[in-house]
């Protein structure tokens, strides 16, 4: 079985408004997902999910970079060429024998 798959997510030219709609919403959805994951972990285990908290902080930092890029493009009266691919590798964990 092939262990390396690539799926094109975005490949196009976007206006500032379109870039805001598409890209900012994608980051916001990912941030919300990990925030909800953390809340669920707290409810089930009584403590935060540290990995989810770290992911939220990372995504917020990346979102700030994206917003700065979009603001710069807007001030330069530019459009944005955006490409993004998702690379998927299968991680097959072997069952331990007891």
Secondary structure, 3 states (H helix, E strand, C coil): CCCCEEEEEEEEEECHHHHHHHHHHHHHHHHHHHHHHHHHHHHHHCCCCHHHHHHHHHHHHHHHHHHHHHHHHHHCCCCEEEEEEEEECCCCCCCCCC
